[in-house]
Amino acid sequence: MNILTATHFSTAQISQLESLPDVHVIRQNDFQPKLAPTIDVIMAWSPLAAKILAGPNRVKFIQTSSAGIDYLPLAALDQQKVLVAHAGGIHGDAIAQSVLGYILDFARYITHPQNRDPQNFWQGRIQRRVLYSVVNKRVLIYGTGHVGQAVSQLLRQISLQTIGVNHSGHPAPEFTETIALATSKAQPPVADFIVNTLPLTNATQHFFAADFFARQPQPPIFINVGRGPSVDTTALIAALKNGQLAGAALDVFEQELLPTDSPLWQAPNLLMTPHTTGTVDRKR
């Protein structure tokens, strides 16, 4: 069995795989076109994987390195009877830690631009007027799956209150309260922070748009660690400028890599990370 890997494996990990009977691992950098028809398993999606599947192949299994699989050509894979497995179980804690970091950054001004004042002006008196404690702040978490549960569990440990949002409002582990997706949009509860962990579907495409931001009872801080296309970028920027949002933190974007001329670079009260919140030690 030939395994093509587009993600990093250490020499020890490859040796472990190849200790199994009849298993040979091919690193993407060592791939040659003549090998395409011999690949049985693909580890992590890449343009090379797409190219292999577009031609004569015997691929039977794909293991992604991500929690979501919406970026895969699922119809074509189904037609070719290729099984797909995602890595949703490994990212939750890392993403939760990043969400906590965003929240503390906004509440405690840790990386605020004023901390790097070009005139070397001491900002203590000014910052004390706006710093606040996160204890008992309300966090609305969209998505109550593995990632959403991990976020809720961590935030509750430091006394934030969490409300889960899912399709039907059904109960979910790590949440004492859940509401339905439609309810959250029609009658949004008061929230200090809103966190999106939802997968991308037809129902979640541009779910967070102008009407969503306009309906909020108070200006929350919006955090997106789910999928970029779930957010209408133009509407998000407008909401930041007009005060409907108190701030935002984005790890995923409608277009990645984020263009150098994207208006997001100039948006006020916005933290951005380059799709790295799910990074874990064992993926290095």
C-alpha positions as CSV (number, residue, x, y, z in Angstrom):
1,M,0.0,0.0,0.0
2,N,1.4,3.4,-1.0
3,I,0.6,6.4,1.2
4,L,1.2,9.9,-0.2
5,T,1.6,12.5,2.6
6,A,1.2,16.2,2.0
7,T,1.7,17.0,5.7
8,H,4.9,16.8,7.7
9,F,5.8,13.4,9.2
10,S,9.0,12.9,11.2
11,T,11.4,10.2,10.2
12,A,10.3,8.2,13.2
13,Q,6.6,8.5,12.2
14,I,7.3,7.3,8.7
15,S,9.3,4.4,10.1
16,Q,6.4,3.5,12.3
17,L,4.0,3.5,9.4
18,E,6.4,1.5,7.2
19,S,6.8,-1.1,9.9
20,L,3.4,-2.3,8.9
21,P,3.3,-5.0,6.3
22,D,3.5,-3.8,2.7
23,V,3.3,-0.1,3.6
24,H,5.4,2.5,1.8
25,V,5.2,6.2,2.5
26,I,5.9,8.8,-0.2
27,R,6.6,12.4,0.8
28,Q,5.0,15.0,-1.5
29,N,8.5,16.4,-2.2
30,D,9.6,13.0,-3.4
31,F,6.6,12.3,-5.6
32,Q,7.0,11.6,-9.3
33,P,4.1,11.7,-11.8
34,K,4.7,8.1,-12.8
35,L,3.6,7.1,-9.2
36,A,0.2,8.7,-9.5
37,P,-1.7,5.5,-10.5
38,T,0.0,3.6,-7.6
39,I,-1.2,5.8,-4.7
40,D,-3.7,4.0,-2.3
41,V,-4.0,6.5,0.6
42,I,-3.6,10.3,0.7
43,M,-2.7,12.0,4.0
44,A,-3.8,15.7,4.0
45,W,-5.3,17.5,1.0
46,S,-3.2,19.4,-1.5
47,P,-3.2,20.5,-5.2
48,L,-1.2,17.4,-5.9
49,A,-3.9,15.2,-4.3
50,A,-6.5,16.9,-6.5
51,K,-4.4,16.3,-9.6
52,I,-3.9,12.6,-8.8
53,L,-7.7,12.1,-8.3
54,A,-8.4,13.8,-11.6
55,G,-6.5,11.2,-13.5
56,P,-6.4,7.4,-13.5
57,N,-6.0,6.3,-9.9
58,R,-6.7,3.7,-7.3
59,V,-7.0,6.0,-4.2
60,K,-9.4,4.5,-1.7
61,F,-8.9,6.6,1.4
62,I,-8.1,10.3,2.3
63,Q,-7.2,11.4,5.8
64,T,-7.4,15.2,6.2
65,S,-5.4,17.2,8.8
66,S,-8.4,19.5,9.4
67,A,-11.6,19.3,11.3
68,G,-13.7,20.5,8.3
69,I,-13.9,18.8,4.9
70,D,-16.0,21.3,3.0
71,Y,-13.1,22.2,0.8
72,L,-12.8,18.7,-0.7
73,P,-14.5,17.7,-3.9
74,L,-17.0,15.6,-2.1
75,A,-19.2,14.7,-5.0
76,A,-16.3,13.5,-7.1
77,L,-14.9,11.5,-4.1
78,D,-18.3,9.9,-3.5
79,Q,-18.5,8.9,-7.2
80,Q,-15.0,7.3,-7.0
81,K,-16.0,5.6,-3.7
82,V,-13.1,7.2,-1.8
83,L,-13.5,7.2,2.0
84,V,-12.7,10.4,3.8
85,A,-11.7,10.8,7.5
86,H,-11.3,14.2,9.2
87,A,-9.1,15.2,12.1
88,G,-11.7,16.9,14.2
89,G,-10.6,15.3,17.5
90,I,-7.2,16.9,17.6
91,H,-7.8,20.7,17.3
92,G,-10.3,21.5,20.0
93,D,-8.0,22.3,22.9
94,A,-5.7,24.4,20.7
95,I,-8.5,26.4,19.2
96,A,-10.0,26.9,22.7
97,Q,-6.7,28.3,24.0
98,S,-6.6,30.7,21.0
99,V,-10.2,31.9,21.7
100,L,-9.3,32.5,25.3
101,G,-6.2,34.4,24.1
102,Y,-8.4,36.7,21.9
103,I,-10.8,37.3,24.7
104,L,-8.1,38.2,27.2
105,D,-6.4,40.4,24.6
106,F,-9.5,42.5,24.2
107,A,-10.3,42.6,27.9
108,R,-6.8,43.3,29.2
109,Y,-5.2,45.2,26.2
110,I,-2.3,42.8,26.0
111,T,-1.3,43.5,22.4
112,H,-3.2,46.7,21.9
113,P,-1.4,49.2,19.6
114,Q,-1.2,51.7,22.4
115,N,1.2,49.4,24.2
116,R,3.7,50.3,21.4
117,D,3.2,54.1,21.5
118,P,5.7,55.7,19.1
119,Q,6.3,58.6,21.5
120,N,7.1,56.2,24.4
121,F,4.1,57.6,26.3
122,W,3.1,55.6,29.4
123,Q,-0.4,54.4,28.8
124,G,-1.3,53.1,32.3
125,R,-3.9,55.8,33.3
126,I,-5.6,55.6,29.9
127,Q,-5.8,51.8,29.8
128,R,-7.2,51.5,33.3
129,R,-10.3,53.2,32.1
130,V,-11.1,50.5,29.6
131,L,-9.7,47.3,31.1
132,Y,-12.2,44.9,32.4
133,S,-12.5,41.4,34.0
134,V,-13.9,38.6,31.9
135,V,-15.5,36.9,35.0
136,N,-19.2,36.3,34.3
137,K,-19.1,37.7,30.8
138,R,-21.5,36.0,28.4
139,V,-20.1,34.1,25.4
140,L,-22.4,32.8,22.6
141,I,-20.7,29.9,20.9
142,Y,-22.0,28.9,17.5
143,G,-21.4,25.2,17.1
144,T,-21.6,22.7,19.9
145,G,-19.5,19.9,18.4
146,H,-16.0,18.9,19.6
147,V,-14.4,22.4,19.0
148,G,-17.4,24.3,20.5
149,Q,-17.4,22.0,23.6
150,A,-13.6,22.5,24.1
151,V,-14.1,26.3,23.9
152,S,-17.0,26.2,26.4
153,Q,-15.1,23.9,28.8
154,L,-12.0,26.2,28.9
155,L,-14.0,29.4,29.2
156,R,-16.2,28.1,32.0
157,Q,-13.1,27.3,34.0
158,I,-12.4,31.0,34.4
159,S,-16.0,31.8,35.1
160,L,-17.3,33.0,31.8
161,Q,-20.9,32.1,31.0
162,T,-21.4,30.1,27.8
163,I,-24.5,29.5,25.6
164,G,-24.3,27.0,22.8
165,V,-26.0,27.5,19.4
166,N,-26.7,24.5,17.2
167,H,-29.2,23.6,14.4
168,S,-32.1,22.6,16.7
169,G,-31.1,23.8,20.1
170,H,-30.6,20.3,21.4
171,P,-28.5,19.8,24.6
172,A,-24.8,19.3,24.2
173,P,-21.9,18.4,26.6
174,E,-20.1,21.3,28.3
175,F,-23.2,23.6,27.8
176,T,-25.8,24.3,30.5
177,E,-27.9,26.2,27.9
178,T,-28.3,25.8,24.2
179,I,-30.5,27.6,21.6
180,A,-31.4,26.9,18.0
181,L,-29.6,28.6,15.1
182,A,-32.8,30.3,13.8
183,T,-33.7,31.6,17.3
184,S,-30.2,33.1,17.8
185,K,-30.7,35.1,14.6
186,A,-34.3,36.3,15.2
187,Q,-34.0,36.9,18.9
188,P,-30.3,37.1,19.8
189,P,-29.4,36.9,23.5
190,V,-27.2,39.5,25.1
191,A,-23.6,38.5,24.6
192,D,-20.2,40.1,25.3
193,F,-18.5,37.7,22.9
194,I,-19.7,35.7,20.0
195,V,-17.6,32.7,18.8
196,N,-18.1,30.9,15.5
197,T,-17.0,27.3,15.3
198,L,-19.6,26.2,12.8
199,P,-18.7,24.1,9.7
200,L,-19.4,25.6,6.3
201,T,-22.8,24.5,4.8
202,N,-25.4,26.1,2.7
203,A,-27.1,27.2,5.9
204,T,-24.0,28.8,7.3
205,Q,-22.7,30.6,4.2
206,H,-22.7,34.3,5.1
207,F,-24.7,33.5,8.2
208,F,-22.9,36.3,9.9
209,A,-23.9,39.2,7.7
210,A,-25.2,42.8,8.1
211,D,-28.6,41.7,9.5
212,F,-27.0,39.5,12.1
213,F,-24.7,42.3,13.3
214,A,-27.5,44.9,13.3
215,R,-29.7,42.7,15.5
216,Q,-27.3,42.4,18.4
217,P,-28.7,43.9,21.7
218,Q,-25.3,45.3,22.5
219,P,-22.0,45.5,20.5
220,P,-20.2,42.2,21.1
221,I,-16.7,41.1,20.2
222,F,-17.0,38.6,17.3
223,I,-14.5,35.8,17.0
224,N,-14.3,33.5,14.0
225,V,-12.4,30.2,14.3
226,G,-14.9,28.3,12.1
227,R,-14.9,28.9,8.4
228,G,-14.2,32.2,6.6
229,P,-17.1,32.1,4.2
230,S,-19.5,32.0,7.1
231,V,-18.9,35.7,7.5
232,D,-19.7,38.5,5.1
233,T,-16.4,40.3,5.2
234,T,-17.8,43.6,3.9
235,A,-20.6,43.5,6.5
236,L,-18.1,42.7,9.3
237,I,-15.9,45.7,8.4
238,A,-19.0,48.0,8.3
239,A,-20.1,46.7,11.7
240,L,-16.7,47.4,13.2
241,K,-16.7,50.9,11.8
242,N,-20.3,51.8,12.8
243,G,-20.0,50.4,16.3
244,Q,-22.3,47.4,15.9
245,L,-19.3,45.3,16.9
246,A,-17.0,46.3,19.7
247,G,-14.2,44.3,18.1
248,A,-13.4,41.2,16.1
249,A,-10.8,38.4,16.0
250,L,-10.4,36.4,12.8
251,D,-8.4,33.2,12.1
252,V,-10.2,32.3,8.9
253,F,-11.1,34.4,5.9
254,E,-13.3,34.3,2.8
255,Q,-10.1,34.4,0.8
256,E,-7.0,32.7,1.9
257,L,-4.2,33.8,1.6
258,L,-5.5,37.2,2.7
259,P,-4.7,39.6,-0.1
260,T,-2.3,42.5,0.7
261,D,-4.9,45.0,-0.4
262,S,-7.7,43.5,1.7
263,P,-9.6,46.2,3.6
264,L,-9.4,44.0,6.7
265,W,-5.8,45.1,7.2
266,Q,-7.1,48.6,7.9
267,A,-10.3,47.7,9.8
268,P,-10.5,49.1,13.4
269,N,-10.4,46.9,16.5
270,L,-9.5,43.8,14.6
271,L,-7.1,41.0,15.6
272,M,-6.1,38.6,12.8
273,T,-4.1,35.3,12.9
274,P,-3.2,33.4,9.7
275,H,-5.4,30.3,10.1
276,T,-3.2,28.9,12.9
277,T,-5.5,28.5,15.9
278,G,-5.8,24.7,15.3
279,T,-2.1,24.1,15.3
280,V,-1.0,21.4,17.8
281,D,2.4,20.1,18.9
282,R,2.0,16.8,17.3
283,K,1.5,18.4,13.8
284,R,5.0,20.0,13.8
